[in-house]
Amino acid sequence: MINYHFGGKRKLYLAILSATFAEIVAGVERLAESTRPAPEVLRDLVAMVGEVATRRHPHFCTMMLREVVAGGRHLESGGDGQAGAHAGGRAAHRGRAVSARATSARSIRC
């Protein structure tokens, strides 16, 4: 079924990440338009990301930690163009991803 609907496990993985990030980006864009004081907007941003990461998409923390530890290699474009935006974002933050590898994934909690 996974192959039929998504074209393989890798594409399913990318679809899950894309859907989760799309939800976060939509929330961030809504908050960016706010005229409220910055501390209130920041509080709402933290709450929104926490809601997405813990209740709506409980797999998010595990998947993101996997990408940080792996240096984002699961996000490299496989020729289908779907992962290009994610891979480019990772490349821009390569220094952070490498330094984060030193931290044990078990010690990080979302």
C-alpha positions in Angstrom: 0.0 0.0 0.0 2.8 2.4 0.8 4.3 1.9 -2.6 1.0 2.4 -4.3 0.0 5.6 -2.5 3.5 7.2 -1.9 5.9 5.4 -4.2 8.0 3.9 -1.4 8.9 4.4 2.3 11.3 7.3 1.5 8.5 9.3 -0.2 6.1 8.5 2.7 8.8 9.9 5.1 9.1 13.0 3.0 5.3 13.4 2.8 5.0 13.3 6.6 7.8 15.8 7.1 6.4 18.1 4.4 2.9 18.0 5.9 4.1 18.7 9.4 6.3 21.6 8.3 3.5 23.0 6.1 1.3 23.2 9.2 4.1 24.9 11.2 4.9 27.4 8.4 1.2 28.3 8.0 1.0 29.0 11.8 4.2 31.1 11.7 2.9 33.1 8.7 -0.3 33.8 10.6 1.7 34.9 13.7 4.0 37.1 11.5 1.0 39.2 10.5 0.1 39.9 14.0 0.3 43.4 15.4 0.4 42.2 19.0 3.5 42.8 21.1 6.5 40.5 20.3 6.4 38.6 23.7 2.8 37.6 23.1 3.5 36.4 19.6 6.6 34.5 20.7 4.5 32.8 23.5 1.9 31.8 20.8 4.7 30.5 18.5 6.1 28.3 21.2 2.6 27.0 22.1 1.8 26.3 18.4 5.0 24.4 17.7 4.6 22.5 21.0 1.0 21.6 20.0 2.1 20.4 16.6 5.1 18.5 17.9 3.4 16.7 20.8 -0.3 16.3 20.1 -1.0 16.7 16.4 2.1 15.0 15.1 3.7 13.1 17.9 6.3 11.6 15.5 7.7 15.1 14.7 10.3 15.2 17.6 11.6 11.7 16.7 11.9 12.5 13.0 13.6 15.8 13.6 16.1 14.4 16.0 16.9 11.7 13.5 17.5 14.4 10.9 19.7 16.4 13.2 21.8 13.4 14.2 22.0 12.2 10.6 22.9 15.7 9.3 19.8 15.7 7.2 20.9 13.1 4.8 17.4 11.6 4.7 16.2 14.8 3.2 18.5 14.8 0.2 16.6 15.1 -3.0 16.3 11.7 -4.8 15.7 13.3 -8.2 12.0 13.8 -7.6 12.5 17.4 -6.5 10.3 17.0 -3.4 13.0 17.2 -0.9 14.9 20.1 -2.5 13.6 22.8 -0.1 14.4 20.7 2.9 17.8 19.7 1.7 18.7 23.3 0.9 17.6 24.5 4.3 19.8 21.8 5.9 22.8 22.8 3.8 22.4 26.4 5.1 22.6 25.2 8.7 25.2 22.4 8.3 27.3 23.8 11.1 24.5 23.5 13.5 23.6 20.0 12.4 27.2 18.9 12.8 27.6 20.4 16.3 24.2 18.9 17.3 25.5 15.4 16.4 27.7 15.5 19.5 24.5 15.6 21.6 23.0 12.3 22.4 19.5 12.0 20.9 18.4 10.3 24.1 19.2 13.5 26.1 17.0 15.8 24.0 13.3 16.0 24.9 10.6 17.8 22.9 
